Amino acid sequence: MKENNPQEVIHLNQRLGKYRLIEELYLGKRTVVYRGVVEDTTEESPPVVLKWLRQEYPTFNDLLQFRNQYAIAKNLKSRG
């Protein structure tokens, strides 16, 4: 199981598409989580949370768990 080192791949203040990474919130064995902001808007946007799997080739169970966490998170009601 090969793991990517997110510190080599993703740097704070780096833009990924329309997002800019602000802060690393969590670095675990399987995932890394960042706080970011949307930069392609003219108004101030609320912060976002971006989560990546660290493994280049995650297992089926890792993908299933990641998908289930996404399904739960997208249904959360939050002010921002």
N, CA, C and O atoms as a CHARMM CRD file, in Angstrom:
* protein
*
  320
    1    1 MET  N      0.85500  -1.16900   0.00000 PROA 1      0.00000
    2    1 MET  CA     0.00000   0.00000   0.00000 PROA 1      0.00000
    3    1 MET  C      0.90000   1.23000   0.00000 PROA 1      0.00000
    4    1 MET  O      1.57800   1.50400   0.99100 PROA 1      0.00000
    5    2 LYS  N      0.91000   1.95500  -1.07800 PROA 2      0.00000
    6    2 LYS  CA     1.74700   3.15000  -1.20500 PROA 2      0.00000
    7    2 LYS  C      0.96500   4.36900  -0.74400 PROA 2      0.00000
    8    2 LYS  O     -0.15900   4.60600  -1.18500 PROA 2      0.00000
    9    3 GLU  N      1.57600   5.14000   0.15300 PROA 3      0.00000
   10    3 GLU  CA     0.93500   6.36100   0.63800 PROA 3      0.00000
   11    3 GLU  C      1.59300   7.56800   0.00200 PROA 3      0.00000
   12    3 GLU  O      2.81500   7.62500  -0.13600 PROA 3      0.00000
   13    4 ASN  N      0.77600   8.52600  -0.38100 PROA 4      0.00000
   14    4 ASN  CA     1.29600   9.81100  -0.83500 PROA 4      0.00000
   15    4 ASN  C      1.63200  10.64100   0.38200 PROA 4      0.00000
   16    4 ASN  O      0.93800  10.56700   1.39600 PROA 4      0.00000
   17    5 ASN  N      2.67000  11.41800   0.29900 PROA 5      0.00000
   18    5 ASN  CA     2.97000  12.36400   1.35500 PROA 5      0.00000
   19    5 ASN  C      2.30700  13.67600   0.97000 PROA 5      0.00000
   20    5 ASN  O      2.80600  14.37400   0.08700 PROA 5      0.00000
   21    6 PRO  N      1.18300  14.03700   1.61500 PROA 6      0.00000
   22    6 PRO  CA     0.46600  15.23600   1.20200 PROA 6      0.00000
   23    6 PRO  C      1.28400  16.50600   1.36500 PROA 6      0.00000
   24    6 PRO  O      0.99800  17.50500   0.70500 PROA 6      0.00000
   25    7 GLN  N      2.28900  16.49500   2.22500 PROA 7      0.00000
   26    7 GLN  CA     3.11500  17.68800   2.37900 PROA 7      0.00000
   27    7 GLN  C      3.95800  17.92300   1.12800 PROA 7      0.00000
   28    7 GLN  O      4.32800  19.06100   0.84100 PROA 7      0.00000
   29    8 GLU  N      4.26400  16.86100   0.38100 PROA 8      0.00000
   30    8 GLU  CA     5.01100  17.01500  -0.86000 PROA 8      0.00000
   31    8 GLU  C      4.08800  17.37800  -2.01900 PROA 8      0.00000
   32    8 GLU  O      4.51100  18.03800  -2.96900 PROA 8      0.00000
   33    9 VAL  N      2.85000  16.95700  -1.94600 PROA 9      0.00000
   34    9 VAL  CA     1.91700  17.12400  -3.04900 PROA 9      0.00000
   35    9 VAL  C      1.08700  18.39500  -2.90100 PROA 9      0.00000
   36    9 VAL  O      0.87700  19.11700  -3.87600 PROA 9      0.00000
   37   10 ILE  N      0.62000  18.66700  -1.70000 PROA 10     0.00000
   38   10 ILE  CA    -0.29400  19.77500  -1.46000 PROA 10     0.00000
   39   10 ILE  C      0.32100  20.70500  -0.41900 PROA 10     0.00000
   40   10 ILE  O      0.72000  20.26000   0.65700 PROA 10     0.00000
   41   11 HSD  N      0.39500  21.98700  -0.73700 PROA 11     0.00000
   42   11 HSD  CA     0.98500  22.96900   0.16700 PROA 11     0.00000
   43   11 HSD  C     -0.07200  23.98300   0.58100 PROA 11     0.00000
   44   11 HSD  O     -0.98600  24.28700  -0.18600 PROA 11     0.00000
   45   12 LEU  N      0.05700  24.50300   1.79700 PROA 12     0.00000
   46   12 LEU  CA    -0.86300  25.53900   2.24900 PROA 12     0.00000
   47   12 LEU  C     -0.73700  26.75700   1.35100 PROA 12     0.00000
   48   12 LEU  O      0.33800  27.05100   0.82800 PROA 12     0.00000
   49   13 ASN  N     -1.83600  27.45300   1.18000 PROA 13     0.00000
   50   13 ASN  CA    -1.98900  28.60300   0.28600 PROA 13     0.00000
   51   13 ASN  C     -1.94200  28.21600  -1.18900 PROA 13     0.00000
   52   13 ASN  O     -1.96800  29.08800  -2.05700 PROA 13     0.00000
   53   14 GLN  N     -1.87300  26.92500  -1.47800 PROA 14     0.00000
   54   14 GLN  CA    -1.92600  26.45300  -2.86300 PROA 14     0.00000
   55   14 GLN  C     -3.37300  26.48000  -3.33700 PROA 14     0.00000
   56   14 GLN  O     -4.29400  26.21700  -2.56500 PROA 14     0.00000
   57   15 ARG  N     -3.56100  26.79500  -4.60000 PROA 15     0.00000
   58   15 ARG  CA    -4.89700  26.74800  -5.19800 PROA 15     0.00000
   59   15 ARG  C     -5.12000  25.39000  -5.83100 PROA 15     0.00000
   60   15 ARG  O     -4.26400  24.86600  -6.54400 PROA 15     0.00000
   61   16 LEU  N     -6.28400  24.83400  -5.55400 PROA 16     0.00000
   62   16 LEU  CA    -6.72400  23.59500  -6.18400 PROA 16     0.00000
   63   16 LEU  C     -8.06600  23.89200  -6.82100 PROA 16     0.00000
   64   16 LEU  O     -9.09400  23.92200  -6.14300 PROA 16     0.00000
   65   17 GLY  N     -8.05400  24.11100  -8.12000 PROA 17     0.00000
   66   17 GLY  CA    -9.28000  24.53400  -8.79000 PROA 17     0.00000
   67   17 GLY  C     -9.68500  25.88500  -8.25700 PROA 17     0.00000
   68   17 GLY  O     -8.90800  26.83800  -8.30800 PROA 17     0.00000
   69   18 LYS  N    -10.90700  25.97600  -7.74200 PROA 18     0.00000
   70   18 LYS  CA   -11.38900  27.25000  -7.21000 PROA 18     0.00000
   71   18 LYS  C    -11.12600  27.41000  -5.71400 PROA 18     0.00000
   72   18 LYS  O    -11.54400  28.40400  -5.12100 PROA 18     0.00000
   73   19 TYR  N    -10.43900  26.44500  -5.09400 PROA 19     0.00000
   74   19 TYR  CA   -10.19200  26.47600  -3.65800 PROA 19     0.00000
   75   19 TYR  C     -8.74700  26.84600  -3.35200 PROA 19     0.00000
   76   19 TYR  O     -7.82900  26.48700  -4.08900 PROA 19     0.00000
   77   20 ARG  N     -8.55900  27.57700  -2.24100 PROA 20     0.00000
   78   20 ARG  CA    -7.21900  27.85900  -1.71700 PROA 20     0.00000
   79   20 ARG  C     -7.14400  27.24500  -0.33200 PROA 20     0.00000
   80   20 ARG  O     -8.00900  27.49800   0.50700 PROA 20     0.00000
   81   21 LEU  N     -6.11700  26.43700  -0.08100 PROA 21     0.00000
   82   21 LEU  CA    -5.95300  25.76500   1.20200 PROA 21     0.00000
   83   21 LEU  C     -5.38800  26.73400   2.22500 PROA 21     0.00000
   84   21 LEU  O     -4.40200  27.42400   1.96600 PROA 21     0.00000
   85   22 ILE  N     -6.02100  26.77800   3.38800 PROA 22     0.00000
   86   22 ILE  CA    -5.65000  27.71600   4.44600 PROA 22     0.00000
   87   22 ILE  C     -4.90900  27.02200   5.59100 PROA 22     0.00000
   88   22 ILE  O     -3.89700  27.52500   6.07800 PROA 22     0.00000
   89   23 GLU  N     -5.42100  25.86200   6.01500 PROA 23     0.00000
   90   23 GLU  CA    -4.89400  25.23000   7.22700 PROA 23     0.00000
   91   23 GLU  C     -5.08900  23.72600   7.15400 PROA 23     0.00000
   92   23 GLU  O     -6.12800  23.24800   6.69800 PROA 23     0.00000
   93   24 GLU  N     -4.09100  22.98300   7.60400 PROA 24     0.00000
   94   24 GLU  CA    -4.24300  21.53700   7.74200 PROA 24     0.00000
   95   24 GLU  C     -4.95800  21.27800   9.05700 PROA 24     0.00000
   96   24 GLU  O     -4.48500  21.69000  10.11600 PROA 24     0.00000
   97   25 LEU  N     -6.09500  20.59700   8.99500 PROA 25     0.00000
   98   25 LEU  CA    -6.88000  20.31400  10.19100 PROA 25     0.00000
   99   25 LEU  C     -6.56100  18.95100  10.78100 PROA 25     0.00000
  100   25 LEU  O     -6.60800  18.77000  11.99700 PROA 25     0.00000
  101   26 TYR  N     -6.23600  17.98800   9.91900 PROA 26     0.00000
  102   26 TYR  CA    -6.02000  16.62100  10.38600 PROA 26     0.00000
  103   26 TYR  C     -5.12200  15.88500   9.40500 PROA 26     0.00000
  104   26 TYR  O     -5.29200  15.99500   8.19100 PROA 26     0.00000
  105   27 LEU  N     -4.17700  15.14400   9.93000 PROA 27     0.00000
  106   27 LEU  CA    -3.33000  14.28300   9.11600 PROA 27     0.00000
  107   27 LEU  C     -3.32000  12.91500   9.76500 PROA 27     0.00000
  108   27 LEU  O     -2.69200  12.71200  10.80400 PROA 27     0.00000
  109   28 GLY  N     -4.01500  11.98400   9.15100 PROA 28     0.00000
  110   28 GLY  CA    -4.10500  10.63300   9.68300 PROA 28     0.00000
  111   28 GLY  C     -3.43100   9.63200   8.76900 PROA 28     0.00000
  112   28 GLY  O     -2.83000   9.99600   7.75900 PROA 28     0.00000
  113   29 LYS  N     -3.54000   8.37600   9.13400 PROA 29     0.00000
  114   29 LYS  CA    -2.93300   7.31200   8.34400 PROA 29     0.00000
  115   29 LYS  C     -3.57700   7.21100   6.96500 PROA 29     0.00000
  116   29 LYS  O     -2.89300   6.94900   5.97600 PROA 29     0.00000
  117   30 ARG  N     -4.88700   7.41800   6.89800 PROA 30     0.00000
  118   30 ARG  CA    -5.60500   7.23400   5.63200 PROA 30     0.00000
  119   30 ARG  C     -6.03000   8.52400   4.94900 PROA 30     0.00000
  120   30 ARG  O     -6.17700   8.55400   3.72800 PROA 30     0.00000
  121   31 THR  N     -6.22900   9.58200   5.71000 PROA 31     0.00000
  122   31 THR  CA    -6.76300  10.81300   5.12300 PROA 31     0.00000
  123   31 THR  C     -6.02100  12.04400   5.62200 PROA 31     0.00000
  124   31 THR  O     -5.33200  12.01500   6.64200 PROA 31     0.00000
  125   32 VAL  N     -6.18300  13.11700   4.87500 PROA 32     0.00000
  126   32 VAL  CA    -5.71300  14.43300   5.29300 PROA 32     0.00000
  127   32 VAL  C     -6.86800  15.40100   5.04300 PROA 32     0.00000
  128   32 VAL  O     -7.55600  15.31800   4.02600 PROA 32     0.00000
  129   33 VAL  N     -7.06900  16.32300   5.99300 PROA 33     0.00000
  130   33 VAL  CA    -8.20000  17.25200   5.92800 PROA 33     0.00000
  131   33 VAL  C     -7.66800  18.67900   6.02100 PROA 33     0.00000
  132   33 VAL  O     -6.83400  18.99300   6.87100 PROA 33     0.00000
  133   34 TYR  N     -8.16800  19.54000   5.12700 PROA 34     0.00000
  134   34 TYR  CA    -7.75900  20.93900   5.08100 PROA 34     0.00000
  135   34 TYR  C     -8.96100  21.86200   5.20600 PROA 34     0.00000
  136   34 TYR  O    -10.07400  21.51200   4.81200 PROA 34     0.00000
  137   35 ARG  N     -8.72100  23.04300   5.76000 PROA 35     0.00000
  138   35 ARG  CA    -9.69000  24.13800   5.69100 PROA 35     0.00000
  139   35 ARG  C     -9.28600  24.97300   4.48700 PROA 35     0.00000
  140   35 ARG  O     -8.10100  25.21600   4.25900 PROA 35     0.00000
  141   36 GLY  N    -10.27400  25.40900   3.72100 PROA 36     0.00000
  142   36 GLY  CA    -9.98300  26.21000   2.53900 PROA 36     0.00000
  143   36 GLY  C    -11.05300  27.25200   2.31200 PROA 36     0.00000
  144   36 GLY  O    -12.02900  27.33700   3.05800 PROA 36     0.00000
  145   37 VAL  N    -10.86100  28.04200   1.27400 PROA 37     0.00000
  146   37 VAL  CA   -11.85100  29.04300   0.87300 PROA 37     0.00000
  147   37 VAL  C    -12.00300  28.98600  -0.64400 PROA 37     0.00000
  148   37 VAL  O    -11.09300  28.58000  -1.36600 PROA 37     0.00000
  149   38 VAL  N    -13.18100  29.40700  -1.10500 PROA 38     0.00000
  150   38 VAL  CA   -13.42800  29.51500  -2.53900 PROA 38     0.00000
  151   38 VAL  C    -12.88800  30.86000  -2.99200 PROA 38     0.00000
  152   38 VAL  O    -13.21000  31.88700  -2.39400 PROA 38     0.00000
  153   39 GLU  N    -12.07500  30.87400  -4.03600 PROA 39     0.00000
  154   39 GLU  CA   -11.46200  32.12700  -4.48800 PROA 39     0.00000
  155   39 GLU  C    -12.07700  32.68100  -5.75800 PROA 39     0.00000
  156   39 GLU  O    -11.76500  33.81000  -6.13600 PROA 39     0.00000
  157   40 ASP  N    -12.92700  31.94200  -6.42400 PROA 40     0.00000
  158   40 ASP  CA   -13.48100  32.39000  -7.70100 PROA 40     0.00000
  159   40 ASP  C    -14.78000  33.17000  -7.54200 PROA 40     0.00000
  160   40 ASP  O    -15.58500  33.22400  -8.47300 PROA 40     0.00000
  161   41 THR  N    -14.99400  33.76900  -6.39000 PROA 41     0.00000
  162   41 THR  CA   -16.20900  34.54700  -6.17700 PROA 41     0.00000
  163   41 THR  C    -15.84100  35.98900  -5.85900 PROA 41     0.00000
  164   41 THR  O    -14.75000  36.26600  -5.36200 PROA 41     0.00000
  165   42 THR  N    -16.75300  36.89600  -6.14700 PROA 42     0.00000
  166   42 THR  CA   -16.49700  38.30800  -5.86500 PROA 42     0.00000
  167   42 THR  C    -16.84400  38.66100  -4.42800 PROA 42     0.00000
  168   42 THR  O    -16.37100  39.66900  -3.90300 PROA 42     0.00000
  169   43 GLU  N    -17.65500  37.84900  -3.79900 PROA 43     0.00000
  170   43 GLU  CA   -18.01000  38.10600  -2.40000 PROA 43     0.00000
  171   43 GLU  C    -17.24900  37.14000  -1.49800 PROA 43     0.00000
  172   43 GLU  O    -16.74200  36.11700  -1.95800 PROA 43     0.00000
  173   44 GLU  N    -17.17500  37.47100  -0.22500 PROA 44     0.00000
  174   44 GLU  CA   -16.47000  36.61900   0.72400 PROA 44     0.00000
  175   44 GLU  C    -17.23300  35.31200   0.88500 PROA 44     0.00000
  176   44 GLU  O    -18.43500  35.31500   1.15200 PROA 44     0.00000
  177   45 SER  N    -16.53900  34.21000   0.72400 PROA 45     0.00000
  178   45 SER  CA   -17.19700  32.90900   0.81300 PROA 45     0.00000
  179   45 SER  C    -16.91500  32.27400   2.16900 PROA 45     0.00000
  180   45 SER  O    -15.89400  32.56000   2.79400 PROA 45     0.00000
  181   46 PRO  N    -17.82000  31.41300   2.62000 PROA 46     0.00000
  182   46 PRO  CA   -17.57400  30.71100   3.87900 PROA 46     0.00000
  183   46 PRO  C    -16.44400  29.70200   3.69500 PROA 46     0.00000
  184   46 PRO  O    -16.16600  29.27700   2.57300 PROA 46     0.00000
  185   47 PRO  N    -15.79300  29.31700   4.79000 PROA 47     0.00000
  186   47 PRO  CA   -14.73400  28.31500   4.67900 PROA 47     0.00000
  187   47 PRO  C    -15.31300  26.96600   4.25300 PROA 47     0.00000
  188   47 PRO  O    -16.48600  26.67500   4.48700 PROA 47     0.00000
  189   48 VAL  N    -14.47900  26.16300   3.63500 PROA 48     0.00000
  190   48 VAL  CA   -14.86200  24.81300   3.23000 PROA 48     0.00000
  191   48 VAL  C    -13.87600  23.83200   3.84400 PROA 48     0.00000
  192   48 VAL  O    -12.77700  24.21300   4.24800 PROA 48     0.00000
  193   49 VAL  N    -14.27300  22.57300   3.91000 PROA 49     0.00000
  194   49 VAL  CA   -13.39800  21.50700   4.37200 PROA 49     0.00000
  195   49 VAL  C    -13.13400  20.59000   3.18500 PROA 49     0.00000
  196   49 VAL  O    -14.06500  20.14900   2.51200 PROA 49     0.00000
  197   50 LEU  N    -11.86500  20.30600   2.93300 PROA 50     0.00000
  198   50 LEU  CA   -11.45500  19.44300   1.82500 PROA 50     0.00000
  199   50 LEU  C    -10.72800  18.23600   2.40400 PROA 50     0.00000
  200   50 LEU  O     -9.80700  18.38300   3.20700 PROA 50     0.00000
  201   51 LYS  N    -11.14100  17.05500   1.99600 PROA 51     0.00000
  202   51 LYS  CA   -10.57500  15.82200   2.54400 PROA 51     0.00000
  203   51 LYS  C    -10.05900  14.94700   1.40900 PROA 51     0.00000
  204   51 LYS  O    -10.74400  14.75300   0.40500 PROA 51     0.00000
  205   52 TRP  N     -8.84500  14.41800   1.57300 PROA 52     0.00000
  206   52 TRP  CA    -8.23700  13.54000   0.57800 PROA 52     0.00000
  207   52 TRP  C     -7.87000  12.21800   1.20900 PROA 52     0.00000
  208   52 TRP  O     -7.52000  12.14800   2.38700 PROA 52     0.00000
  209   53 LEU  N     -7.95500  11.16400   0.40600 PROA 53     0.00000
  210   53 LEU  CA    -7.36500   9.89000   0.78800 PROA 53     0.00000
  211   53 LEU  C     -5.86400   9.97800   0.51800 PROA 53     0.00000
  212   53 LEU  O     -5.45600  10.48900  -0.52500 PROA 53     0.00000
  213   54 ARG  N     -5.04800   9.49300   1.43500 PROA 54     0.00000
  214   54 ARG  CA    -3.59500   9.60900   1.30200 PROA 54     0.00000
  215   54 ARG  C     -2.98900   8.52700   0.41700 PROA 54     0.00000
  216   54 ARG  O     -1.89800   8.70800  -0.12400 PROA 54     0.00000
  217   55 GLN  N     -3.67900   7.41800   0.26600 PROA 55     0.00000
  218   55 GLN  CA    -3.12000   6.30700  -0.50000 PROA 55     0.00000
  219   55 GLN  C     -3.31900   6.52700  -1.99100 PROA 55     0.00000
  220   55 GLN  O     -4.37900   6.97100  -2.43200 PROA 55     0.00000
  221   56 GLU  N     -2.29500   6.21100  -2.75200 PROA 56     0.00000
  222   56 GLU  CA    -2.40300   6.31700  -4.20700 PROA 56     0.00000
  223   56 GLU  C     -3.42300   5.31400  -4.74100 PROA 56     0.00000
  224   56 GLU  O     -4.16900   5.61700  -5.67200 PROA 56     0.00000
  225   57 TYR  N     -3.45300   4.11900  -4.14700 PROA 57     0.00000
  226   57 TYR  CA    -4.40200   3.07600  -4.54400 PROA 57     0.00000
  227   57 TYR  C     -5.16000   2.60700  -3.30400 PROA 57     0.00000
  228   57 TYR  O     -4.79500   1.59200  -2.71200 PROA 57     0.00000
  229   58 PRO  N     -6.21500   3.33400  -2.89800 PROA 58     0.00000
  230   58 PRO  CA    -6.95500   2.94900  -1.69500 PROA 58     0.00000
  231   58 PRO  C     -7.69200   1.62800  -1.90200 PROA 58     0.00000
  232   58 PRO  O     -8.02500   1.24700  -3.02400 PROA 58     0.00000
  233   59 THR  N     -7.93400   0.95000  -0.79800 PROA 59     0.00000
  234   59 THR  CA    -8.67700  -0.30600  -0.85100 PROA 59     0.00000
  235   59 THR  C    -10.15600  -0.01800  -1.09200 PROA 59     0.00000
  236   59 THR  O    -10.61400   1.11500  -0.94700 PROA 59     0.00000
  237   60 PHE  N    -10.88300  -1.05000  -1.45900 PROA 60     0.00000
  238   60 PHE  CA   -12.32400  -0.91300  -1.65400 PROA 60     0.00000
  239   60 PHE  C    -12.98300  -0.42100  -0.36900 PROA 60     0.00000
  240   60 PHE  O    -13.85600   0.44700  -0.41100 PROA 60     0.00000
  241   61 ASN  N    -12.56500  -0.97500   0.77900 PROA 61     0.00000
  242   61 ASN  CA   -13.15300  -0.56300   2.05900 PROA 61     0.00000
  243   61 ASN  C    -12.85400   0.90200   2.37200 PROA 61     0.00000
  244   61 ASN  O    -13.70800   1.60300   2.91400 PROA 61     0.00000
  245   62 ASP  N    -11.65700   1.36900   2.03900 PROA 62     0.00000
  246   62 ASP  CA   -11.32700   2.78700   2.23600 PROA 62     0.00000
  247   62 ASP  C    -12.23800   3.66900   1.39000 PROA 62     0.00000
  248   62 ASP  O    -12.74600   4.68300   1.86800 PROA 62     0.00000
  249   63 LEU  N    -12.44500   3.28000   0.12500 PROA 63     0.00000
  250   63 LEU  CA   -13.32600   4.04800  -0.76200 PROA 63     0.00000
  251   63 LEU  C    -14.76400   4.03500  -0.26700 PROA 63     0.00000
  252   63 LEU  O    -15.45300   5.05400  -0.32200 PROA 63     0.00000
  253   64 LEU  N    -15.21800   2.88400   0.21700 PROA 64     0.00000
  254   64 LEU  CA   -16.57900   2.76300   0.73700 PROA 64     0.00000
  255   64 LEU  C    -16.76900   3.64800   1.96500 PROA 64     0.00000
  256   64 LEU  O    -17.77700   4.34600   2.07900 PROA 64     0.00000
  257   65 GLN  N    -15.80700   3.62200   2.88100 PROA 65     0.00000
  258   65 GLN  CA   -15.88300   4.45600   4.07800 PROA 65     0.00000
  259   65 GLN  C    -15.85400   5.93900   3.71000 PROA 65     0.00000
  260   65 GLN  O    -16.59100   6.73500   4.29000 PROA 65     0.00000
  261   66 PHE  N    -15.01300   6.31000   2.75700 PROA 66     0.00000
  262   66 PHE  CA   -14.91900   7.69700   2.29900 PROA 66     0.00000
  263   66 PHE  C    -16.25100   8.15000   1.69800 PROA 66     0.00000
  264   66 PHE  O    -16.71700   9.25400   1.98000 PROA 66     0.00000
  265   67 ARG  N    -16.85800   7.30700   0.87800 PROA 67     0.00000
  266   67 ARG  CA   -18.15400   7.62600   0.26800 PROA 67     0.00000
  267   67 ARG  C    -19.24000   7.78100   1.33500 PROA 67     0.00000
  268   67 ARG  O    -20.06600   8.69000   1.25400 PROA 67     0.00000
  269   68 ASN  N    -19.23800   6.89700   2.33100 PROA 68     0.00000
  270   68 ASN  CA   -20.23600   6.98500   3.39700 PROA 68     0.00000
  271   68 ASN  C    -20.05800   8.25500   4.22600 PROA 68     0.00000
  272   68 ASN  O    -21.04600   8.87500   4.61900 PROA 68     0.00000
  273   69 GLN  N    -18.82300   8.64900   4.49400 PROA 69     0.00000
  274   69 GLN  CA   -18.57400   9.89100   5.22200 PROA 69     0.00000
  275   69 GLN  C    -19.06200  11.08700   4.41500 PROA 69     0.00000
  276   69 GLN  O    -19.60800  12.03500   4.97900 PROA 69     0.00000
  277   70 TYR  N    -18.87000  11.05100   3.10700 PROA 70     0.00000
  278   70 TYR  CA   -19.37100  12.12200   2.24000 PROA 70     0.00000
  279   70 TYR  C    -20.89600  12.18700   2.30100 PROA 70     0.00000
  280   70 TYR  O    -21.46600  13.27300   2.40900 PROA 70     0.00000
  281   71 ALA  N    -21.55400  11.04100   2.23300 PROA 71     0.00000
  282   71 ALA  CA   -23.02000  11.00600   2.26200 PROA 71     0.00000
  283   71 ALA  C    -23.55200  11.61300   3.55900 PROA 71     0.00000
  284   71 ALA  O    -24.55900  12.32000   3.54600 PROA 71     0.00000
  285   72 ILE  N    -22.88700  11.34100   4.66600 PROA 72     0.00000
  286   72 ILE  CA   -23.30500  11.90900   5.95400 PROA 72     0.00000
  287   72 ILE  C    -23.04500  13.41300   5.97100 PROA 72     0.00000
  288   72 ILE  O    -23.92200  14.18700   6.35500 PROA 72     0.00000
  289   73 ALA  N    -21.85800  13.83000   5.56000 PROA 73     0.00000
  290   73 ALA  CA   -21.47800  15.24700   5.62200 PROA 73     0.00000
  291   73 ALA  C    -22.34100  16.12200   4.72500 PROA 73     0.00000
  292   73 ALA  O    -22.65900  17.25000   5.10200 PROA 73     0.00000
  293   74 LYS  N    -22.72600  15.63900   3.55600 PROA 74     0.00000
  294   74 LYS  CA   -23.50800  16.48500   2.64300 PROA 74     0.00000
  295   74 LYS  C    -24.91000  16.75500   3.16700 PROA 74     0.00000
  296   74 LYS  O    -25.57100  17.69000   2.71400 PROA 74     0.00000
  297   75 ASN  N    -25.37200  15.94400   4.11800 PROA 75     0.00000
  298   75 ASN  CA   -26.70300  16.13900   4.68400 PROA 75     0.00000
  299   75 ASN  C    -26.69700  16.93800   5.98100 PROA 75     0.00000
  300   75 ASN  O    -27.75700  17.17500   6.56000 PROA 75     0.00000
  301   76 LEU  N    -25.52500  17.35600   6.44700 PROA 76     0.00000
  302   76 LEU  CA   -25.44800  18.16500   7.66000 PROA 76     0.00000
  303   76 LEU  C    -25.96400  19.56800   7.38200 PROA 76     0.00000
  304   76 LEU  O    -25.69900  20.14100   6.32500 PROA 76     0.00000
  305   77 LYS  N    -26.68200  20.09800   8.31100 PROA 77     0.00000
  306   77 LYS  CA   -27.16400  21.47700   8.20500 PROA 77     0.00000
  307   77 LYS  C    -26.20000  22.35700   8.98000 PROA 77     0.00000
  308   77 LYS  O    -25.98800  22.15800  10.17600 PROA 77     0.00000
  309   78 SER  N    -25.61900  23.32900   8.29600 PROA 78     0.00000
  310   78 SER  CA   -24.62400  24.19100   8.92100 PROA 78     0.00000
  311   78 SER  C    -24.76800  25.61200   8.40200 PROA 78     0.00000
  312   78 SER  O    -25.19500  25.83200   7.26800 PROA 78     0.00000
  313   79 ARG  N    -24.41000  26.56300   9.23500 PROA 79     0.00000
  314   79 ARG  CA   -24.45500  27.97300   8.82300 PROA 79     0.00000
  315   79 ARG  C    -23.22900  28.36100   8.02000 PROA 79     0.00000
  316   79 ARG  O    -23.17900  29.48100   7.51200 PROA 79     0.00000
  317   80 GLY  N    -22.27200  27.52200   7.88400 PROA 80     0.00000
  318   80 GLY  CA   -21.06300  27.90300   7.15800 PROA 80     0.00000
  319   80 GLY  C    -19.96600  26.99800   7.32000 PROA 80     0.00000
  320   80 GLY  O    -18.89500  27.21900   6.75400 PROA 80     0.00000
